[in-house]
């Protein structure tokens, strides 16, 4: 199981480095949206690593899995936003983008209170 944890750590470090490389021009919308995409992938990956290496099952399930899902929920919307900025199609798809952000925020609100 340590192999799976290491793959998560490698992905997390790679996403963090890529996100930091693209923050040099902070005013560029392409760089901002790509950095957000990398940040959400890094959150997901770090949480995956810590979930896999946790010694306490309750800590792993109730803490790390929540961060894991929070990162995973925002990966698709940040990727969509990055692609729309990259293709210069944000103004044509503004309603879709707003709907997707709202759906992502609302889907993150419901968390299970206990796991059997």
Secondary structure, 3 states (H helix, E strand, C coil): CHHHHHHHHHHHHHHHHHHHHCCCCCCCHHHHHHHHHHHHHHHHHHHHHHHHHCCCHHHHHHHHHHHHHHHHHHHHHHHHHHHHHHCCCCCCCHHHHHHHHHHHHHHHHCCCCCCC
